[in-house]
Amino acid sequence: MCGILGWFGRHEAADAGRFGAALDLLAHRGPDDRGVFAAPGVLLGHRRLSILDLSPAGHQPMVEPASGAVIVFNGEIYNHVELRAELEGLGHQFFGHSDTEVLLHALIEWGDRALPRLNGMWAFAFWQPSKQHLLLARDRFGVKPLYFRNGHDGLAFASEPKALLALFPQHRAVSETALLDFLGNNLLYARGDSFYLGIHVMPPAHCATYEAGTGKLRLSRYWDYPANTDEALSAEDARAQFDALFTDAVRVRLRSDVPVGLTLSGGLDSTGVLAAASRHAAKPLVCYTSVYGEGESGELPWAKLASDAAHSPLIAVSAPQEGWLDTLRKVAWHMDGPGYSPAVYPLWHLMQHARGDGVAVLLEGQGADEALAGYPQYAVLELLGYLSGKSDQRRCLDGVLERLRALRHSFSPRWALAWSAREISPMLLRWHRRRVGFQSLMRDGVRLPPLPEHHGEMDADPVRQRLMADHSLTILPGLLHYGDAISMAHGVEARNPFLDYRLVEWMFSLPAKLRFNRNETKWVLREYLRAHGQRSIGNRPDKKGYPTPVGKWLASEQGREVERLLLDRHSLLHQWCDPGKIKRLIEQNRKGVMAAEHHVYKLVTTQLWLRECVQAEQPSSRV
C-alpha cells in the first residue's frame, strides 16, 4: 500500500527536483521508504508503506534485472502466494517474498492477461524499456485510486491529484461538470473526471497502454459483472457457497508481515469479517470502534457484543466535537475534493488511533450493502416489484404485510417511507430537491449535467439493476474514495473482503428469490453469522451504519462558524449557489427539515476543498 507518481515526456534538468517534491506530497501514503527511477523521458516515483517483505527486497520502483522492466505499484495482491508458485513452475526466480515482485513477474509472463488472474486491489504502472511500452491498470472496483493527465508535455499519473498539481499547476481549476455532478446528481467520478479541470480518473476494471512516440493513451475494460443470475441455486447451496467464498476472502486478506486489526461497527458486515477472521487468524484481532462525547455511544454496545463473542479485544476510539471543523479541513486536503458522508470524521480518528497503536492493516466491511441489498431502497424496490406481479389480492396482502414488518424491523420507518415515495413518485422527489436539495440553491443559469448512462444492460430484475448501478457508479465509488483517502492519510492499509472479485461475482449471481429470503435483508450473511458464533448480530433488526452527530453539530451554536464559512463573500461556491438560498438551507437544517443536514454537509466539504486545494497553494502535509 503506497503512493505512486509517474511522468513520461520531455524533462528539463530542474524537473527531477520538481518531481521529487511532488512525490513527497504523497509521503503520508508511504512513510517507510522512497524511490525514483529515472531514464530519458521517464520518471517513476514511489512512496512505500511496508506491509509484505519489510526488507530492501520490497523496494520500489522495482526493476527486473533480466528484462529491465520496471513497476511502481500501490495495493495488495492477496493471491501472490499461489501466483508465485505458478510462476516458479514456469521458470521465474524470486529474490524476496513481496507481492510486488510476483506482480512484476506475472506481467512479464502474461502481460495484461495477468489482470484477470489477480485477486486484490491495485493501481500500477508497468514500463518495458525494450518495447517502449507502458501499461497502467486499476483494480476491478476502484479500491485504489489512479489519476492521470495527458498533454503536449507528456503523460503523468499519480495516486492523488495533489502530486499532479505540483507538476502542472494549470490544472488547479474546478471541473464544473464533476462538481455539479457531485452537488446536484450526488455522483462522484461518474464520468472519469476528477474535481480538477484536465485531471482524469482511470475507471475501475480498466487498463491503458501509452505510446510515448504518439502520446496516445488507449483505455480498455478487462472485467465486468456477471450477465446472469443462477436461478437453480438453492438456499442450502447458497449458504455453503457463501461460507466458502467469504471465509477464503477474509483468509487471504490476513496475509501480512505487520499487525492486522479490524474496524468494527457491530453491524452485519464488519461482524461477518470478524467471524471469518476468527477462524483463521493466529490470535484474536484487535477491533476498533467509534464513540462520541456527550453520552453518545454510537455502535459501542453492538460492537462489544460482537467482539465478546469472538473473544477479541475492543478499543473504543473517541471522535470528539472539539476541532471537528479543522479535522474536516484536513480531510478535504487528503480527499482532493468534497464528500457526502460525515462518516469520514469518526474514521479519521479511528485510523489515527490504530496507526498510533502500530496497527498498519485494518479489515473493513465495506461493499456488502451494494451487493447484498442492505439499504432500504432495495427492500422498497422488492416490495413494489412484488405488488406489480401479484393478481391474487389476498395472497398479495399477506405478502405485503410480511414485507412491511420486515422493513419496520430493519430500517427507520421515516426513511422507508421516504424511499417508497421516491420510487413511487418521481414528482415528489423532484419537489423535495427543489425545496431542500441542490436545485433549491442554484443560481439562475446554472444547469446540472444530464445523468450518465450506466454501462450495464437493462435487467428484468429492478433490484439487481439498482445494485449494479450503486456498486459501480452511484454509491460504492464514493465510499471507497473516502475510505482510501482517510486510511492512507495515516499510513494505514484498509482491506475489504466483500470486494474479493470471486465473492462479488457470486453475490451478483444470487437469484432474486434468495436476495430477501424469509423477507430478511442480507439473508445469506445473516445465516453465516448465525452459523459462526454471532447469532445476536445475525438477528439484529436495525441498520445504523456509523451514526455520527455531525448533523447536530452543523445545527448547533458552534455551527455558526459553518454559516460564516458558507456565506463568505469570497467563496467560489457562490458561482453556482445563491448565498441567500444557502442561508435558507442552513435555517431548514436548524429546524430539522429532512435531508437538509445532508446538503449542508456537502456544501461545507465543498467550500473546505475550494479553500484548501483550489484557492490556496498546497502545504506539504495535512496530517
C-alpha positions in Angstrom: 0.0 0.0 0.0 1.8 3.1 -1.2 1.8 6.2 -3.3 2.9 6.2 -7.0 3.9 9.0 -9.4 5.0 8.9 -13.0 5.8 11.4 -15.8 6.5 10.4 -19.4 7.7 13.2 -21.6 10.4 15.7 -22.2 12.1 16.7 -18.9 14.4 19.6 -18.2 17.2 19.4 -15.6 15.1 21.1 -13.0 12.2 18.7 -13.4 13.8 16.0 -11.4 13.7 18.3 -8.3 10.1 19.2 -9.0 9.2 15.6 -9.4 10.8 14.7 -6.1 8.9 17.4 -4.3 5.6 16.3 -5.9 6.4 12.7 -4.8 6.9 13.8 -1.2 3.3 15.2 -1.2 2.4 11.5 -1.1 4.6 10.8 1.9 1.6 10.0 4.1 0.7 7.1 1.8 4.2 5.7 2.1 6.1 6.8 5.2 8.5 3.8 5.2 10.6 4.2 2.0 11.1 6.4 -1.1 12.5 5.6 -4.5 12.8 7.2 -8.0 13.6 5.6 -11.4 14.9 8.0 -14.0 15.7 7.4 -17.7 15.4 9.6 -20.7 11.8 10.8 -20.9 10.8 8.6 -17.9 10.4 9.4 -14.2 8.8 6.9 -11.9 8.4 7.5 -8.2 7.2 5.5 -5.2 6.5 6.1 -1.5 6.3 2.8 0.3 4.1 1.6 3.2 5.8 -1.7 4.1 3.3 -4.5 4.6 4.8 -7.6 2.9 8.5 -8.3 2.8 9.8 -5.4 5.0 13.3 -5.9 3.7 15.0 -3.9 1.0 13.9 -6.6 -1.4 10.5 -4.9 -1.5 11.9 -1.6 -2.5 10.2 0.3 -5.4 10.4 1.2 -8.2 11.3 -2.4 -8.7 13.4 -3.4 -11.7 13.6 -7.0 -13.1 17.3 -7.4 -13.9 17.0 -9.6 -17.0 14.5 -7.6 -19.0 14.9 -4.1 -17.4 11.1 -3.9 -16.8 10.1 -1.5 -14.1 7.0 -1.4 -11.8 5.5 1.1 -9.4 2.6 -0.5 -7.5 0.1 0.7 -5.0 -2.1 -2.0 -3.4 -2.0 -5.7 -2.5 -2.2 -8.9 -4.5 -3.7 -11.3 -2.0 -3.2 -14.4 -4.0 0.5 -13.7 -4.5 1.5 -17.0 -2.8 -0.4 -19.1 -5.4 0.7 -16.9 -8.3 4.3 -17.2 -7.2 4.1 -21.0 -7.1 2.7 -21.0 -10.7 5.4 -18.6 -11.9 8.2 -20.6 -10.3 6.8 -23.6 -12.2 7.3 -21.6 -15.4 11.0 -20.9 -14.5 10.8 -17.5 -12.8 13.2 -16.8 -9.9 12.4 -14.6 -7.0 14.7 -12.7 -4.6 12.2 -11.6 -1.9 8.7 -12.5 -0.9 6.7 -9.3 -1.7 3.6 -9.3 -3.8 5.2 -6.6 -5.9 7.8 -8.9 -7.2 5.1 -11.5 -8.0 3.1 -8.9 -9.9 6.2 -7.8 -11.8 6.9 -11.3 -13.0 3.3 -12.0 -13.7 3.2 -9.0 -16.1 6.4 -10.1 -17.8 5.0 -13.6 -18.3 1.4 -12.7 -19.3 1.2 -9.0 -20.0 -2.3 -7.6 -19.5 -3.7 -11.1 -19.5 -2.4 -11.3 -15.9 -5.1 -8.9 -14.7 -7.9 -11.4 -14.6 -5.7 -13.7 -12.5 -5.1 -11.1 -9.8 -7.2 -11.1 -6.6 -6.6 -7.8 -4.8 -6.6 -4.1 -5.1 -4.2 -2.2 -7.2 -3.1 0.8 -9.2 0.2 0.3 -11.0 2.4 1.3 -13.9 4.5 -1.3 -15.7 7.2 0.0 -18.0 9.1 -2.1 -20.5 12.0 0.0 -21.9 12.9 -2.6 -24.6 9.4 -2.3 -26.1 8.9 1.3 -25.1 5.5 0.1 -23.7 3.7 1.4 -20.6 0.8 -0.4 -19.0 -1.4 1.3 -16.4 -4.1 -0.6 -14.6 -6.6 -0.2 -11.8 -8.4 -2.9 -9.8 -11.9 -4.1 -10.7 -13.8 -1.9 -8.2 -11.5 1.1 -7.9 -10.4 0.5 -4.4 -7.1 2.1 -5.2 -7.0 5.5 -6.9 -5.2 6.4 -10.1 -5.4 9.9 -11.7 -3.8 11.0 -14.9 -3.4 13.9 -17.3 -2.1 13.8 -20.9 -1.0 16.7 -22.9 1.7 18.1 -25.2 4.2 17.9 -22.3 3.5 14.2 -21.8 1.6 11.8 -19.7 1.6 12.0 -15.9 -0.2 9.8 -13.3 -0.4 9.7 -9.5 -2.2 8.2 -6.6 -3.6 11.6 -5.7 -4.2 14.8 -7.8 -2.2 17.0 -5.5 1.0 15.4 -6.8 0.0 16.2 -10.4 -0.9 19.8 -9.4 2.6 20.3 -8.1 3.9 19.4 -11.6 1.2 21.0 -13.6 -0.3 23.9 -11.6 -2.5 24.9 -14.6 -4.9 22.2 -13.5 -5.7 23.9 -10.2 -9.1 24.9 -11.5 -12.6 23.5 -10.9 -14.1 20.9 -13.2 -17.6 22.3 -13.3 -19.1 19.1 -14.6 -17.6 17.0 -11.8 -18.6 19.5 -9.2 -22.2 19.8 -10.4 -22.4 16.0 -10.7 -21.5 15.8 -7.0 -23.7 18.7 -5.7 -26.7 18.1 -7.9 -26.6 14.4 -9.0 -24.9 13.0 -5.9 -22.3 11.3 -8.2 -18.6 11.0 -7.7 -16.2 10.5 -10.6 -19.1 9.2 -12.7 -17.6 10.5 -16.0 -14.0 9.7 -15.5 -13.1 13.3 -14.4 -11.6 14.4 -11.1 -12.7 17.7 -9.5 -9.7 19.4 -11.2 -10.0 20.5 -14.8 -8.0 18.3 -17.1 -7.1 15.6 -14.5 -8.9 12.4 -15.2 -9.6 9.2 -13.2 -8.7 5.8 -14.5 -12.0 3.9 -14.4 -12.2 0.8 -12.3 -11.7 -2.5 -14.1 -9.7 -0.7 -16.9 -6.2 -0.7 -18.1 -4.4 1.6 -20.5 -1.4 1.5 -22.8 0.6 4.5 -23.7 2.7 5.2 -26.8 5.4 7.6 -25.9 6.0 8.5 -29.6 2.5 9.5 -30.4 1.2 10.4 -26.9 -1.8 8.2 -27.4 -3.4 6.6 -24.3 -5.7 3.7 -25.1 -8.1 2.5 -22.4 -9.8 -0.9 -22.4 -12.0 -2.8 -19.9 -10.7 -6.2 -18.7 -13.6 -7.3 -16.3 -17.3 -6.9 -15.9 -20.1 -8.1 -13.7 -21.8 -11.4 -14.4 -24.6 -11.1 -17.0 -27.0 -13.6 -15.4 -28.1 -15.0 -12.1 -28.0 -18.6 -11.1 -31.8 -19.4 -10.9 -31.1 -23.0 -10.0 -29.3 -22.1 -6.8 -31.0 -23.5 -3.6 -30.9 -21.9 -0.2 -28.8 -24.7 1.2 -26.2 -24.4 -1.6 -26.2 -20.6 -1.3 -25.3 -20.9 2.4 -22.5 -23.3 1.7 -21.1 -21.4 -1.3 -21.2 -18.1 0.5 -19.5 -19.6 3.5 -16.6 -21.0 1.4 -16.1 -17.8 -0.7 -16.4 -15.3 2.1 -14.2 -17.2 4.6 -11.5 -17.5 1.9 -11.8 -13.9 1.0 -11.0 -13.0 4.6 -8.3 -15.6 4.9 -6.1 -14.3 2.1 -6.6 -10.7 3.4 -4.9 -11.8 6.7 -1.6 -12.2 4.9 0.7 -9.6 6.3 4.1 -9.1 7.8 2.7 -6.4 10.1 -0.1 -6.4 12.7 -3.7 -6.7 11.3 -6.7 -5.3 13.1 -10.4 -4.7 12.2 -12.9 -1.8 12.2 -16.0 -3.0 14.0 -19.3 -1.2 13.9 -21.4 -4.0 15.4 -23.3 -4.3 12.2 -23.7 -7.4 10.0 -20.8 -6.6 7.6 -17.9 -5.9 9.9 -19.1 -8.6 12.3 -19.1 -11.1 9.4 -15.5 -10.2 8.7 -14.7 -10.7 12.4 -16.4 -14.1 12.4 -14.4 -15.3 9.4 -11.1 -13.8 10.6 -11.6 -15.7 13.9 -11.4 -18.9 12.0 -8.0 -18.2 10.5 -6.1 -15.6 12.5 -3.3 -16.9 14.6 -4.6 -14.8 17.5 -7.8 -12.7 18.1 -7.7 -9.5 16.0 -7.8 -6.1 17.8 -11.0 -4.4 17.0 -11.6 -0.6 16.8 -15.0 1.1 17.0 -16.0 4.8 17.2 -17.8 6.5 20.1 -18.7 10.2 20.7 -18.7 12.5 23.6 -21.8 13.9 25.4 -23.3 10.5 26.1 -23.5 9.3 22.5 -22.1 5.8 22.4 -22.5 5.2 18.7 -22.4 1.4 17.9 -20.4 0.5 21.1 -23.0 -1.8 22.7 -23.3 -3.9 19.5 -19.6 -3.8 18.8 -18.9 -5.1 22.3 -21.4 -7.9 21.8 -19.7 -8.9 18.6 -16.1 -8.7 20.0 -17.0 -10.6 23.1 -18.5 -13.4 21.1 -15.2 -13.6 19.1 -13.0 -13.2 22.2 -11.3 -10.2 20.6 -10.1 -7.0 22.4 -12.2 -3.9 21.6 -10.8 -0.4 21.6 -13.3 2.4 21.6 -12.0 5.5 19.8 -13.5 8.8 20.7 -14.5 11.3 17.9 -14.8 14.5 19.9 -16.7 17.6 18.9 -13.7 19.7 19.7 -11.9 20.6 16.5 -14.3 18.8 14.2 -14.3 21.5 11.5 -10.5 21.7 11.5 -10.4 18.0 11.0 -12.7 18.3 8.1 -10.3 20.8 6.5 -7.6 18.1 6.7 -10.0 15.6 5.3 -10.7 17.8 2.3 -7.0 18.1 1.5 -6.5 14.4 1.7 -9.6 13.6 -0.4 -8.7 16.3 -3.0 -12.4 17.0 -3.3 -15.7 17.3 -1.4 -17.5 14.4 0.1 -21.1 13.4 1.1 -20.5 11.2 4.1 -19.8 12.5 7.6 -18.5 9.0 8.5 -15.1 10.4 7.4 -14.9 12.1 10.8 -15.0 9.1 13.1 -13.0 7.2 10.6 -10.2 9.8 10.7 -9.8 9.4 14.5 -10.1 5.6 14.3 -7.3 5.3 11.7 -5.2 7.8 13.6 -5.5 5.8 16.8 -4.9 2.4 15.1 -1.7 3.7 13.5 -0.6 5.1 16.8 -1.0 1.5 18.2 1.3 0.2 15.5 -1.6 -1.5 13.5 -1.0 -0.7 9.8 -3.6 -3.0 8.3 -7.3 -2.9 9.1 -10.0 -5.2 7.7 -13.3 -3.5 6.9 -16.9 -4.5 5.9 -17.3 -2.1 3.0 -19.0 -3.3 -0.1 -21.7 -5.6 1.3 -24.7 -3.3 1.2 -24.4 -2.6 -2.5 -24.2 -6.3 -3.4 -26.4 -7.9 -0.8 -29.2 -5.3 -0.8 -28.6 -3.8 2.6 -30.2 -0.3 2.1 -33.9 0.5 2.5 -34.3 1.4 -1.2 -33.7 -2.2 -2.2 -36.3 -3.6 0.1 -38.7 -0.9 -1.1 -38.0 -1.8 -4.8 -38.6 -5.5 -4.0 -41.9 -4.7 -2.3 -43.0 -2.6 -5.3 -42.0 -5.4 -7.7 -43.9 -7.9 -5.6 -47.0 -5.7 -5.8 -46.8 -5.3 -9.5 -46.5 -9.1 -10.1 -49.4 -10.4 -8.0 -53.0 -10.9 -9.1 -54.3 -12.8 -6.1 -55.3 -9.9 -3.8 -55.5 -12.0 -0.5 -52.1 -13.6 -1.0 -50.7 -10.2 -2.1 -52.0 -8.5 1.1 -50.4 -11.2 3.2 -47.1 -10.8 1.4 -47.2 -7.0 1.7 -47.8 -7.2 5.4 -44.8 -9.6 5.8 -42.6 -7.3 3.9 -43.7 -4.2 5.8 -43.0 -5.9 9.1 -39.5 -6.8 7.7 -39.0 -3.2 6.7 -40.1 -1.9 10.0 -37.6 -4.1 11.9 -34.7 -3.3 9.6 -35.0 0.4 8.9 -36.3 3.6 10.2 -39.9 4.0 9.2 -39.2 7.6 8.2 -36.6 6.6 5.7 -38.5 3.6 4.4 -41.5 5.9 3.8 -39.2 8.4 2.1 -37.7 5.8 -0.2 -41.2 4.5 -1.0 -42.3 8.0 -2.1 -39.2 8.4 -4.1 -39.7 5.2 -6.0 -43.4 5.6 -6.5 -43.5 9.2 -7.5 -40.5 10.9 -9.2 -42.6 14.1 -9.0 -42.3 14.0 -5.2 -38.5 13.5 -5.5 -38.2 16.5 -7.8 -40.3 18.6 -5.5 -38.1 17.7 -2.5 -34.9 18.5 -4.4 -36.3 21.9 -5.4 -37.2 22.5 -1.7 -34.1 21.2 0.1 -31.6 19.8 -2.4 -29.0 21.5 -4.6 -31.7 22.5 -7.1 -33.1 24.8 -4.4 -29.7 26.5 -4.1 -28.7 27.1 -7.8 -28.1 30.5 -9.2 -30.1 31.4 -12.3 -28.4 30.0 -15.4 -26.7 27.1 -13.7 -27.7 23.8 -15.3 -27.0 20.3 -14.0 -25.3 17.9 -16.4 -27.6 15.1 -17.6 -27.2 11.8 -15.7 -24.7 9.4 -17.3 -25.9 6.1 -18.6 -25.0 3.0 -16.7 -22.8 0.8 -18.9 -24.6 -2.4 -17.9 -27.5 -3.9 -19.8 -31.1 -3.4 -18.7 -32.1 -6.1 -16.2 -35.5 -7.6 -15.7 -34.8 -7.6 -12.0 -35.0 -3.9 -10.9 -33.3 -4.6 -7.6 -30.3 -6.2 -9.3 -30.2 -3.4 -11.8 -30.1 -0.8 -8.9 -27.5 -2.8 -7.1 -25.2 -3.0 -10.1 -25.5 0.8 -10.6 -24.9 1.5 -6.9 -21.9 -0.9 -6.8 -20.2 0.5 -9.9 -21.4 4.1 -10.2 -23.6 5.9 -7.6 -22.7 4.8 -4.1 -19.7 2.5 -3.6 -17.2 4.6 -5.6 -17.6 7.5 -3.2 -17.3 5.2 -0.1 -14.1 3.6 -1.5 -12.7 7.0 -2.3 -13.0 8.4 1.2 -12.0 5.0 2.7 -8.7 5.1 0.8 -8.1 8.8 1.4 -8.7 8.7 5.2 -6.8 5.4 5.9 -3.8 6.4 3.8 -3.7 9.8 5.4 -2.4 7.9 8.4 -0.4 5.3 6.6 -3.0 2.5 7.2 -4.0 -0.1 4.7 -7.7 -0.9 4.6 -8.7 -4.3 3.2 -12.2 -5.1 2.1 -13.1 -8.9 1.9 -16.6 -8.1 0.4 -14.7 -6.8 -2.6 -13.0 -10.1 -3.4 -13.9 -10.4 -7.0 -14.9 -14.1 -6.6 -17.4 -13.2 -3.9 -18.7 -10.2 -5.9 -19.3 -12.3 -8.9 -21.2 -14.8 -6.7 -23.3 -12.1 -5.0 -24.4 -10.7 -8.3 -25.3 -14.2 -9.5 -27.6 -14.6 -6.5 -31.2 -15.1 -7.7 -33.9 -12.7 -6.6 -35.7 -15.4 -4.6 -32.7 -15.7 -2.2 -31.9 -12.0 -2.0 -34.6 -11.4 0.6 -35.2 -15.0 1.6 -37.7 -15.1 4.5 -38.0 -11.3 3.9 -34.7 -10.7 5.6 -32.2 -8.2 4.3 -28.8 -9.7 3.6 -30.2 -13.1 4.4 -27.2 -15.1 3.4 -24.8 -13.0 5.5 -27.2 -13.3 8.5 -27.1 -17.1 8.0 -23.3 -17.0 8.1 -23.3 -15.1 11.3 -25.8 -17.5 13.0 -23.7 -20.4 11.9 -20.4 -18.9 13.3 -21.0 -17.7 16.8 -22.6 -14.3 16.1 -26.3 -15.2 16.3 -27.2 -12.0 18.2 -25.8 -9.8 15.4 -27.2 -12.1 12.7 -30.6 -11.5 14.2 -30.1 -7.8 14.7 -33.2 -6.0 13.3 -31.9 -2.4 12.8 -29.4 -0.8 10.5 -27.5 2.2 11.6 -24.1 2.1 9.9 -21.8 4.6 11.6 -24.2 7.1 13.1 -22.5 10.4 13.5 -23.6 13.6 15.4 -22.0 15.9 12.8 -25.5 16.8 11.7 -26.3 18.1 15.2 -23.0 20.0 15.3 -23.9 21.7 12.0 -27.1 22.9 13.5 -25.7 23.9 16.9 -24.4 27.2 18.1 -20.9 26.0 17.1 -22.5 25.7 13.6 -22.4 29.5 13.3 -18.9 29.0 12.1 -20.3 26.9 9.3 -22.7 29.7 8.4 -19.8 32.2 8.2 -17.8 29.7 6.1 -20.6 29.1 3.6 -21.6 32.8 3.3 -18.0 34.1 3.0 -18.3 36.7 0.2 -15.0 35.5 -1.4 -16.3 31.9 -1.7 -16.0 30.3 -5.2 -19.1 28.3 -4.2 -21.2 31.3 -4.9 -20.5 30.9 -8.6 -23.1 28.0 -8.5 -25.1 28.6 -5.3 -27.0 31.7 -4.3 -25.9 32.9 -0.8 -29.5 33.8 0.2 -30.6 30.3 -0.7 -27.7 28.8 1.3 -28.8 30.7 4.3 -32.3 29.4 3.9 -31.0 25.8 3.8 -29.0 26.4 7.0 -32.2 27.5 8.7 -34.0 24.5 7.4 -31.3 22.3 8.9 -31.7 24.0 12.3 -35.4 23.3 12.1 -34.8 19.6 11.4 -36.1 19.5 7.8 -35.5 16.0 6.4 -32.2 15.7 4.4 -31.2 19.3 5.0 -28.2 18.3 7.0 -27.0 16.1 4.2 -26.9 19.0 1.8 -25.4 21.4 4.3 -22.7 18.9 4.9 -22.0 18.6 1.2 -21.7 22.4 0.9 -19.3 22.5 3.8 -17.0 19.9 2.4 -17.1 21.6 -1.0 -16.2 25.0 0.5 -13.4 23.5 2.5 -12.0 21.8 -0.6 -12.2 25.0 -2.6 -10.3 26.9 0.1 -7.7 24.2 0.9 -7.0 22.9 -2.6 -8.1 25.3 -5.3 -7.8 28.9 -3.9 -4.7 28.2 -1.7 -1.3 26.8 -2.5 -0.9 23.3 -1.2 1.1 22.8 2.0 3.5 19.9 2.5 1.3 17.9 4.8 -2.2 17.9 6.4 -2.0 15.0 8.9 
